[in-house]
Amino acid sequence: MAAPDHAASAWGDRETEFFYELTPDRILQAAEGLGVRCTGRTLQLNSLENRVYEVEVEVADPSRLRSPSEKARVIKFYRPGRWSREQIQEEHRFLLDLAEADVPVVAPLRFPDGATLRRAEEAGVHYALFPKMGGRHPDEMDADQLRRVGRLLGRLHNVGAAGEAPHRLRLDPESYGLRNLDFLLEAEAIPERLEQDYIDVVEEICERSFPLFERAAVHRLHGDCHLGNLIWNEESGPSWVDFDDMVVGPAMQDLWLVVPGRDEEAVERRRLLFEGYEEMRELDRATAALIEPLRALRYIHFSAWIAKRWDDPAFPRRFEHFGTEAYWREQLGDLREQLSLIPA
């Protein structure tokens, strides 16, 4: 296993901080750094990891607005200690690269000095501003929509492969598996009677997965392409949002999360997604063997994320069963199932 002092790197510094100094006046002050005036109306958006707000801005001539979304800006305050300034800037660089290539994403807005990232010194928090995008999160997609999203991901990955992000996390069994395991053990998050079984199954998953990852090409990815991060606008179509979990990893990470199932219907829907992708970018279909290892690593990563944030009052309220023996027995069962699906 990785040395314990590396364990926290998957989720930022060993001790992340909270947002207690983030007062309403500081939120509005940060938004007005773009040179706009806020009306004072603010809506907190759903985000556990960061703090994200929609703020309404004054508009000189409301009759010229093409959409109600133009009256708002979205401000994102990054959790202190999660990502370094360099890592956040690499997220922004990827988004700007995508926007320059006409790939539909919600890229950060530039402040008057040209920067996309600022720091609220009194609160000790980095923040960025984004335009608001109207649309809906799709629950299901038909064949044409799946191919369209596949084409979008192919274009996104073309841009991802054309640049580098040396400070971002690399998605592999070391970072998402063994380092998270080290953190869970150090935090004593797993009940003692289940600890060795959990260690054994995670280490075996990682051992079997390493060769599969070594054979796969890697590049910049969205990293968290579930449908909750896809906005479908009736006029402009699909756009990916929230690149906070951007990683360097295999293309299959973004593809399998769009269609996460494994039954016959899911296999057929993923085939349609792949077809659309291959219209824009070559896909090594053999890397579909990474889907179950990636699913297993996501389970481990998710548990480590909750454990890492447990001192934040929002997390015990949201994940009230975390830490119970029932929770860890369910996790152990899920990981054993995953292990059975990864060739020895």
C-alpha positions as CSV (number, residue, x, y, z in Angstrom):
1,M,0.0,0.0,0.0
2,A,1.0,3.6,-0.4
3,A,2.6,5.4,2.5
4,P,0.1,7.0,4.8
5,D,1.4,10.5,4.2
6,H,0.3,10.2,0.6
7,A,-3.2,9.0,1.5
8,A,-5.0,12.3,1.6
9,S,-3.8,13.4,-1.9
10,A,-6.9,12.0,-3.5
11,W,-9.0,14.6,-1.7
12,G,-6.6,17.5,-1.1
13,D,-4.8,18.4,2.0
14,R,-5.0,16.3,5.2
15,E,-7.2,19.0,6.8
16,T,-9.6,20.8,4.6
17,E,-11.4,23.8,6.0
18,F,-15.0,25.0,6.1
19,F,-16.9,28.0,4.9
20,Y,-17.7,29.7,8.2
21,E,-16.2,33.1,7.0
22,L,-18.2,33.1,3.8
23,T,-20.8,35.8,4.7
24,P,-23.5,37.1,2.4
25,D,-21.7,40.5,1.9
26,R,-18.6,38.6,0.9
27,I,-20.5,36.6,-1.6
28,L,-22.0,39.7,-3.3
29,Q,-18.6,41.5,-3.1
30,A,-17.0,38.6,-4.9
31,A,-19.6,38.6,-7.7
32,E,-19.3,42.3,-8.2
33,G,-15.6,41.8,-9.0
34,L,-16.7,41.2,-12.6
35,G,-17.8,44.8,-12.7
36,V,-21.5,44.1,-12.3
37,R,-23.9,45.2,-9.6
38,C,-25.9,42.7,-7.7
39,T,-29.6,43.2,-6.7
40,G,-29.0,41.3,-3.5
41,R,-31.0,38.2,-4.5
42,T,-28.9,35.1,-3.9
43,L,-29.8,31.4,-4.1
44,Q,-27.6,28.7,-2.7
45,L,-27.3,25.8,-5.2
46,N,-26.9,22.2,-4.3
47,S,-23.3,21.3,-3.6
48,L,-21.7,19.5,-0.7
49,E,-18.1,19.8,-1.7
50,N,-18.0,23.5,-2.6
51,R,-20.3,26.4,-2.0
52,V,-22.1,27.5,-5.1
53,Y,-24.5,30.5,-5.4
54,E,-26.7,32.0,-8.0
55,V,-26.7,35.8,-7.7
56,E,-29.0,38.2,-9.6
57,V,-27.3,41.1,-11.3
58,E,-28.8,44.5,-12.4
59,V,-29.5,44.8,-16.1
60,A,-29.6,48.2,-17.8
61,D,-32.2,47.1,-20.4
62,P,-34.1,44.0,-19.5
63,S,-36.0,44.1,-22.8
64,R,-32.8,43.1,-24.6
65,L,-32.3,39.9,-22.6
66,R,-32.4,36.8,-24.8
67,S,-32.9,34.5,-21.7
68,P,-33.8,35.0,-18.0
69,S,-30.4,33.3,-17.3
70,E,-28.6,36.4,-18.5
71,K,-29.8,38.2,-15.3
72,A,-27.8,35.8,-13.1
73,R,-24.2,34.7,-12.5
74,V,-23.1,31.6,-10.7
75,I,-20.2,32.0,-8.2
76,K,-18.3,28.9,-7.0
77,F,-16.2,29.0,-3.8
78,Y,-13.8,26.1,-3.7
79,R,-13.4,24.2,-0.5
80,P,-10.1,25.4,1.1
81,G,-7.5,22.6,1.1
82,R,-9.2,20.5,-1.6
83,W,-7.3,21.7,-4.7
84,S,-4.3,23.9,-5.0
85,R,-4.4,27.1,-7.0
86,E,-2.5,25.3,-9.8
87,Q,-5.0,22.5,-9.9
88,I,-8.0,24.8,-10.1
89,Q,-6.3,26.8,-12.8
90,E,-5.8,23.6,-14.8
91,E,-9.5,22.9,-14.5
92,H,-10.2,26.4,-15.9
93,R,-7.6,26.0,-18.6
94,F,-9.4,22.8,-19.8
95,L,-12.7,24.6,-19.8
96,L,-11.3,27.5,-21.7
97,D,-9.7,25.2,-24.2
98,L,-13.0,23.5,-24.7
99,A,-14.9,26.8,-25.2
100,E,-12.2,27.9,-27.7
101,A,-12.9,24.7,-29.6
102,D,-16.6,25.4,-29.6
103,V,-17.3,22.4,-27.3
104,P,-20.4,23.3,-25.3
105,V,-19.4,23.7,-21.7
106,V,-19.9,26.4,-19.0
107,A,-16.5,28.0,-18.9
108,P,-15.4,30.5,-16.2
109,L,-15.8,34.2,-16.8
110,R,-12.8,36.5,-16.8
111,F,-12.3,39.2,-14.3
112,P,-11.2,42.7,-15.6
113,D,-7.5,41.6,-15.2
114,G,-8.1,38.6,-17.4
115,A,-7.8,36.0,-14.6
116,T,-10.5,33.4,-14.0
117,L,-9.7,32.7,-10.3
118,R,-9.6,35.0,-7.3
119,R,-9.2,34.6,-3.6
120,A,-11.4,36.1,-0.9
121,E,-8.6,36.8,1.5
122,E,-10.9,37.4,4.6
123,A,-12.5,34.0,4.1
124,G,-9.4,32.2,2.8
125,V,-11.4,30.8,-0.2
126,H,-10.7,30.7,-3.9
127,Y,-13.6,31.5,-6.2
128,A,-14.7,31.8,-9.8
129,L,-17.7,33.2,-11.6
130,F,-19.6,31.4,-14.4
131,P,-22.6,32.3,-16.6
132,K,-25.9,30.7,-15.7
133,M,-27.0,28.1,-18.2
134,G,-30.7,27.2,-18.5
135,G,-31.8,23.7,-19.3
136,R,-32.7,20.4,-17.7
137,H,-30.9,17.3,-16.5
138,P,-32.0,14.4,-18.7
139,D,-33.3,11.3,-17.0
140,E,-33.3,9.2,-20.1
141,M,-32.0,9.7,-23.6
142,D,-33.2,8.1,-26.9
143,A,-30.8,6.7,-29.5
144,D,-30.2,9.9,-31.3
145,Q,-29.5,11.7,-28.0
146,L,-27.1,9.0,-26.9
147,R,-25.1,9.3,-30.2
148,R,-25.1,13.1,-29.8
149,V,-23.7,12.9,-26.3
150,G,-21.2,10.4,-27.6
151,R,-20.1,12.9,-30.2
152,L,-19.8,15.6,-27.6
153,L,-17.6,13.4,-25.4
154,G,-15.4,12.5,-28.4
155,R,-14.9,16.2,-29.1
156,L,-14.3,16.9,-25.4
157,H,-11.6,14.2,-25.3
158,N,-10.0,15.5,-28.5
159,V,-9.4,18.7,-26.7
160,G,-8.4,16.9,-23.5
161,A,-5.7,14.9,-25.3
162,A,-4.3,18.1,-26.8
163,G,-3.2,19.6,-23.5
164,E,-1.8,18.5,-20.2
165,A,-2.7,18.9,-16.5
166,P,0.4,17.9,-14.5
167,H,-1.0,19.0,-11.2
168,R,-4.4,17.2,-11.4
169,L,-5.0,13.8,-9.9
170,R,-4.4,10.7,-12.1
171,L,-7.3,8.2,-11.9
172,D,-5.8,4.8,-11.4
173,P,-5.8,2.0,-8.7
174,E,-3.1,3.7,-6.8
175,S,-4.8,7.1,-6.3
176,Y,-8.5,6.0,-6.2
177,G,-7.8,2.6,-4.5
178,L,-4.8,2.3,-2.3
179,R,-4.4,5.9,-1.2
180,N,-8.1,6.0,-0.3
181,L,-7.7,2.8,1.6
182,D,-4.7,4.2,3.5
183,F,-6.8,7.2,4.5
184,L,-9.8,5.1,5.6
185,L,-7.5,3.0,7.8
186,E,-5.7,5.9,9.2
187,A,-9.0,7.6,10.1
188,E,-10.2,4.3,11.6
189,A,-13.4,4.7,9.6
190,I,-14.0,0.9,9.1
191,P,-15.3,-1.2,12.0
192,E,-12.5,-3.4,13.3
193,R,-14.2,-6.7,12.7
194,L,-14.6,-5.8,9.0
195,E,-11.3,-4.0,8.4
196,Q,-9.2,-6.9,7.2
197,D,-11.9,-8.2,4.9
198,Y,-12.1,-4.7,3.4
199,I,-8.3,-4.4,3.0
200,D,-8.2,-7.8,1.3
201,V,-10.9,-7.0,-1.3
202,V,-9.6,-3.5,-2.1
203,E,-6.0,-4.8,-2.5
204,E,-7.2,-7.6,-4.7
205,I,-9.3,-5.3,-6.9
206,C,-6.3,-3.0,-7.3
207,E,-3.9,-5.8,-8.1
208,R,-6.2,-7.2,-10.8
209,S,-6.9,-3.7,-12.2
210,F,-3.3,-2.3,-12.5
211,P,-2.5,-4.2,-15.8
212,L,-5.8,-3.0,-17.4
213,F,-5.0,0.6,-16.6
214,E,-1.4,0.3,-17.8
215,R,-2.6,-0.6,-21.2
216,A,-5.0,2.4,-21.5
217,A,-4.1,5.8,-22.9
218,V,-4.8,8.7,-20.6
219,H,-5.6,12.4,-21.0
220,R,-7.7,15.2,-19.4
221,L,-11.2,14.1,-18.6
222,H,-14.4,15.6,-17.1
223,G,-14.1,12.8,-14.5
224,D,-17.7,12.8,-13.2
225,C,-19.9,12.5,-16.3
226,H,-23.2,11.3,-14.7
227,L,-26.4,12.8,-16.1
228,G,-26.7,15.2,-13.1
229,N,-23.7,17.1,-14.7
230,L,-25.3,17.2,-18.2
231,I,-27.6,20.1,-19.0
232,W,-29.8,19.8,-22.0
233,N,-31.0,23.1,-23.5
234,E,-33.7,23.0,-26.1
235,E,-31.9,25.5,-28.3
236,S,-28.2,24.5,-27.9
237,G,-28.5,20.9,-26.9
238,P,-26.3,19.1,-24.3
239,S,-23.5,20.8,-22.3
240,W,-21.3,19.4,-19.6
241,V,-21.0,21.3,-16.3
242,D,-19.1,21.0,-13.1
243,F,-15.5,20.0,-13.9
244,D,-14.4,20.0,-10.3
245,D,-13.5,16.3,-10.4
246,M,-11.5,16.7,-13.6
247,V,-8.7,14.1,-13.7
248,V,-6.2,12.6,-16.1
249,G,-7.3,9.1,-16.9
250,P,-8.8,6.7,-19.5
251,A,-11.6,7.8,-21.7
252,M,-13.8,5.0,-20.5
253,Q,-14.3,6.9,-17.1
254,D,-16.4,9.5,-18.8
255,L,-18.3,7.1,-21.0
256,W,-19.4,4.5,-18.5
257,L,-20.9,7.1,-16.2
258,V,-23.3,8.2,-18.9
259,V,-24.7,4.7,-19.1
260,P,-23.7,3.0,-15.8
261,G,-25.8,-0.1,-15.9
262,R,-24.6,-3.6,-16.9
263,D,-27.8,-5.3,-18.1
264,E,-28.6,-6.0,-21.8
265,E,-30.4,-2.6,-22.2
266,A,-27.4,-0.7,-20.8
267,V,-25.0,-2.6,-23.1
268,E,-27.1,-1.6,-26.1
269,R,-27.3,2.0,-24.9
270,R,-23.6,2.1,-24.4
271,R,-23.1,0.8,-27.9
272,L,-25.0,3.8,-29.3
273,L,-22.9,6.1,-27.1
274,F,-19.7,4.5,-28.5
275,E,-21.0,4.9,-32.0
276,G,-21.4,8.6,-31.6
277,Y,-18.0,8.9,-29.9
278,E,-16.3,7.1,-32.8
279,E,-17.7,9.7,-35.2
280,M,-15.4,12.2,-33.5
281,R,-12.5,10.2,-32.0
282,E,-11.1,6.7,-32.2
283,L,-12.1,4.5,-29.2
284,D,-10.2,1.4,-28.1
285,R,-13.3,-0.7,-27.3
286,A,-11.0,-3.2,-25.4
287,T,-10.8,-0.6,-22.7
288,A,-14.5,-1.4,-21.9
289,A,-12.8,-4.0,-19.6
290,L,-12.1,-1.0,-17.3
291,I,-15.8,-0.3,-16.6
292,E,-16.1,-2.7,-13.6
293,P,-12.6,-1.7,-12.1
294,L,-13.7,2.0,-12.5
295,R,-17.0,1.3,-10.8
296,A,-15.1,-0.4,-7.9
297,L,-12.7,2.5,-7.5
298,R,-15.6,4.9,-7.5
299,Y,-17.1,3.0,-4.5
300,I,-13.9,3.2,-2.6
301,H,-13.4,6.8,-3.5
302,F,-16.9,7.7,-2.4
303,S,-16.4,6.2,1.1
304,A,-13.1,8.0,1.5
305,W,-14.7,11.3,0.4
306,I,-17.4,11.0,3.1
307,A,-14.8,10.1,5.8
308,K,-12.6,13.0,4.7
309,R,-15.5,15.5,5.1
310,W,-17.1,14.0,8.2
311,D,-16.3,17.0,10.4
312,D,-18.3,19.2,8.1
313,P,-21.8,19.3,9.7
314,A,-23.5,18.9,6.3
315,F,-22.0,15.4,5.8
316,P,-23.4,13.6,8.9
317,R,-26.8,15.0,8.0
318,R,-26.7,13.8,4.4
319,F,-25.0,10.4,5.1
320,E,-26.5,9.4,8.4
321,H,-25.8,5.7,8.0
322,F,-22.1,6.2,7.1
323,G,-19.8,4.5,9.6
324,T,-22.3,2.0,10.8
325,E,-21.6,-1.7,10.5
326,A,-24.5,-2.0,8.1
327,Y,-23.0,0.6,5.8
328,W,-19.6,-1.2,5.7
329,R,-21.1,-4.6,5.2
330,E,-23.0,-3.3,2.2
331,Q,-19.8,-1.7,0.8
332,L,-17.9,-5.0,1.3
333,G,-20.7,-6.9,-0.5
334,D,-20.6,-4.4,-3.4
335,L,-16.8,-4.6,-3.7
336,R,-16.8,-8.4,-3.6
337,E,-19.3,-8.4,-6.4
338,Q,-17.0,-6.1,-8.3
339,L,-14.1,-8.3,-7.7
340,S,-16.0,-11.2,-9.2
341,L,-16.4,-9.2,-12.4
342,I,-12.7,-8.3,-12.8
343,P,-10.6,-11.1,-14.4
344,A,-7.8,-12.5,-12.2
